[in-house]
Amino acid sequence: MAKRVNRLKSINHEISQLDMIKDLTPNTTPINALPLSNHLIQIAQEALREVATLETGKQPELKRLARLMELVDELPEKAQS
């Protein structure tokens, strides 16, 4: 199989897949774990958005990573919900 030259299309596809997952009803996730589960999906999306930005040739910037860092910092709160 040939290696893909451009990862951006696949990255954006995965972001869209995560959007669809957010709209699905969890089957066996405990009710008290739903906020954490949903939050982890948000973190995955934000991380993929950053990967997509880097893939366009932009340099890493802490300012741009601020939203991802905020979401990660909220994990303990979501885990206790």
C-alpha positions as CSV (number, residue, x, y, z in Angstrom):
1,M,0.0,0.0,0.0
2,A,1.3,3.4,-0.9
3,K,2.1,5.8,1.9
4,R,-0.2,8.9,1.9
5,V,1.6,12.1,1.1
6,N,-0.9,14.4,2.8
7,R,-2.2,13.4,6.3
8,L,-4.5,16.4,6.6
9,K,-7.4,14.8,4.9
10,S,-7.2,11.8,7.3
11,I,-6.8,14.0,10.3
12,N,-9.9,16.0,9.4
13,H,-11.8,12.8,8.8
14,E,-11.0,11.7,12.3
15,I,-12.2,15.0,13.7
16,S,-15.5,14.5,11.9
17,Q,-15.7,10.9,13.2
18,L,-15.3,12.2,16.8
19,D,-18.1,14.7,16.1
20,M,-20.4,11.8,15.2
21,I,-19.3,9.9,18.3
22,K,-20.4,12.8,20.5
23,D,-23.9,12.5,19.1
24,L,-24.2,8.8,19.8
25,T,-25.8,7.4,23.0
26,P,-23.3,5.6,25.1
27,N,-24.2,1.9,25.7
28,T,-22.4,0.9,28.8
29,T,-20.6,4.1,30.1
30,P,-21.7,4.6,33.7
31,I,-23.9,7.7,34.1
32,N,-21.4,9.3,36.5
33,A,-18.6,8.8,33.9
34,L,-20.4,10.5,31.0
35,P,-18.9,14.0,31.7
36,L,-15.4,12.5,31.7
37,S,-16.1,10.4,28.6
38,N,-17.4,13.5,26.7
39,H,-14.6,15.6,27.9
40,L,-12.0,13.1,26.7
41,I,-13.6,13.2,23.2
42,Q,-13.2,17.0,23.3
43,I,-9.5,16.7,24.2
44,A,-9.0,14.2,21.3
45,Q,-10.6,16.6,18.9
46,E,-8.6,19.6,20.1
47,A,-5.4,17.5,19.9
48,L,-6.2,16.5,16.3
49,R,-6.9,20.2,15.4
50,E,-3.5,21.1,16.7
51,V,-2.0,18.2,14.6
52,A,-3.8,19.5,11.6
53,T,-2.5,23.0,12.2
54,L,1.1,21.7,12.4
55,E,0.5,19.6,9.3
56,T,-0.2,22.9,7.4
57,G,3.4,24.0,8.2
58,K,2.7,26.3,11.2
59,Q,5.2,26.2,14.0
60,P,4.1,25.0,17.5
61,E,2.9,27.9,19.7
62,L,2.0,27.8,23.4
63,K,-0.7,30.4,22.8
64,R,-2.4,28.1,20.4
65,L,-2.1,25.2,22.8
66,A,-3.8,27.1,25.6
67,R,-7.2,25.6,24.8
68,L,-5.9,22.0,24.8
69,M,-4.1,22.7,28.1
70,E,-7.3,24.1,29.6
71,L,-9.2,21.0,28.7
72,V,-6.6,18.7,30.1
73,D,-6.5,20.8,33.4
74,E,-10.3,20.2,33.7
75,L,-9.9,16.4,33.7
76,P,-9.8,15.9,37.5
77,E,-13.0,17.9,37.8
78,K,-14.7,15.9,35.1
79,A,-13.5,12.6,36.6
80,Q,-15.2,13.5,39.9
81,S,-18.5,14.4,38.4
